[in-house]
């Protein structure tokens, strides 16, 4: 498996698909190959972002999840 370091530069937009149940983000990022520092650790890609970008991500996720919830039928009980 190839591993990468993904450095988030900027969020551009977020959208969701109720038919597929997915959330998509458009963003600018820098992607470079990444080798684990410790040979014993499991290989994994790393997503890095600033605190400000992490807060933006949280807000965008909450908005997209609220959109999903708004489309669900209300319980009649």
N, C-alpha and C positions, 0 to 999 in steps of 0.2 A: 504494500500500500504506500502511495506517495503521501508525504505529509508536507504541509505548508504553514507559514506564518501569514495570517491575514490581518493587515493593519487597516482598520476602518478610517477613512478620511472624512466622509460626509454622507449623511442620509439624504436621499433625494425625494423618495415617496414610498408609500406603503399602500397595498391593496389586498383584497381577499377575494376568494372564489367560493361562493356557497355551494356550488355544484361539486367542486373537488375537495372542499374543506381545507384549503391551504391559504397561507398568508405569504405574500411576496413583497420584498423590499428592493427598491432601486437604490444603489449606493455607489460611491467612489471608494475604491480600496486599493491597497498595494498588496500583491500576493507574491511571496518569495518562497523557494524551497526551504524546508525546516528539518533539521536532524535533531532527534532527541539528545539532550545533554548527557543523560544517563543511559547507557546501553541496555540496562535491565528494565527500563520503563517501557510501557506499551506505546507503540507509535500512535501519534494523534496530531491532527492539525490544531493550530492555536489561533483564536480570534482575539485580537487586541483592540481596545478602544479607550478613549479618555472617559473620565467620569461624566463629563457633559454629554458625550455621545451615548453613554450607558443610560443616562436619564432620558434622553430623546427616545432611545429604543424602548424603554419601559412605557413611556407615554404612547408611542405608536402601537405597541402590542396591546395595551389596554383599550385603545380606540378600535382596533381591528377585532378584538374579542367581544367588545360591546356590540359591534355590527353583526357578528355571528349570532349573539344572544338575541338581538332584536328580530332576527329572521326566524327563530325557532317558534313553533306554535306554543301558545300559552296553555297551561294545564287547565282543565275545566273542573277540577275537584275543589 
